Amino acid sequence: MAETKTKTKKKAPAAKAAGKKTCTVQGCKRAYRAKGLCFFHYKKWRREELEGRPGRYDTCSKPECKKKVAAHGLCQEHFEAWKKARKKNQAAAAAAAPAAPAA
């Protein structure tokens, strides 16, 4: 016989500090969960949607790019493109440089 599973609603994570602390966001009365935030505001903070608080990691310095910084203030994609362009420019400069006269 086939067993059927019933879908259950996921519950919010349990509050820390026995529910005595509350979220530090003004006007929120939910119980503290992590970093001084309730589960709802903590999720927003992770997605960088929470006003007045920096995100959890630095983002790429290119406009409109919200990816995590890999090196030199750029995400992995933009950093690889920068390296490729740099190598291309160095090769072009080396080819354009006049040869040293033989003595």
C-alpha positions in Angstrom: 0.0 0.0 0.0 1.2 3.5 -0.8 1.8 5.7 2.2 0.8 9.3 2.0 2.6 12.1 3.7 0.8 15.1 4.9 2.4 18.4 4.4 3.2 20.3 7.5 3.8 24.0 7.8 7.4 24.9 8.7 7.6 26.7 12.0 9.7 29.7 12.7 13.1 28.9 14.4 13.0 28.7 18.1 13.8 31.9 19.9 17.1 32.1 21.8 17.5 33.5 25.3 14.2 31.9 26.3 12.3 34.6 24.5 13.4 37.3 26.9 15.2 39.4 24.3 13.4 41.0 21.4 14.5 42.0 17.9 16.6 45.2 17.8 14.7 46.6 14.8 12.5 49.5 16.0 8.9 48.5 16.3 9.5 44.8 16.1 8.4 42.7 19.1 9.4 39.3 17.8 11.8 37.2 19.9 15.6 37.5 19.3 17.1 34.8 17.1 20.6 35.8 15.9 22.7 39.0 15.6 20.1 40.9 17.6 17.4 40.2 15.0 14.3 38.0 14.9 14.2 35.3 12.2 12.3 37.6 9.8 14.7 40.5 10.0 17.7 38.2 10.0 16.5 36.7 6.7 16.2 40.3 5.3 19.6 41.2 6.6 21.1 38.1 4.8 19.5 39.3 1.5 20.7 42.8 2.1 17.2 44.2 2.2 17.3 45.6 5.8 17.7 49.3 5.9 20.4 50.9 8.1 22.5 47.7 8.5 25.4 46.7 6.3 25.1 43.4 4.5 26.9 40.3 5.6 29.7 40.6 3.1 31.2 43.1 0.8 29.7 43.4 -2.7 31.3 43.9 -6.1 32.3 47.5 -6.8 30.8 47.4 -10.3 27.4 49.2 -10.6 24.4 47.0 -10.3 26.4 43.9 -9.3 25.5 42.5 -5.9 27.8 39.5 -5.9 30.3 38.7 -3.2 33.8 40.2 -3.5 36.5 37.7 -4.6 39.5 40.0 -5.0 40.4 43.6 -5.5 36.8 44.8 -4.7 35.4 42.7 -7.6 33.3 39.6 -7.8 34.8 36.5 -9.4 33.3 37.2 -12.8 34.5 40.8 -13.0 37.9 39.9 -11.5 38.4 37.3 -14.2 37.4 39.8 -16.9 39.8 42.4 -15.4 42.7 39.9 -15.4 42.0 38.9 -19.0 42.0 42.5 -20.2 45.2 43.2 -18.2 47.0 40.3 -19.8 45.8 41.4 -23.2 47.0 45.0 -22.6 50.4 43.8 -21.3 50.9 41.6 -24.4 50.0 44.5 -26.7 52.4 46.8 -24.9 55.3 44.3 -25.1 54.7 43.8 -28.9 54.6 47.5 -29.5 57.8 48.2 -27.6 60.8 48.7 -30.0 63.5 46.1 -29.8 66.7 47.1 -28.0 69.5 47.9 -30.4 72.3 45.3 -30.5 75.7 46.6 -29.4 
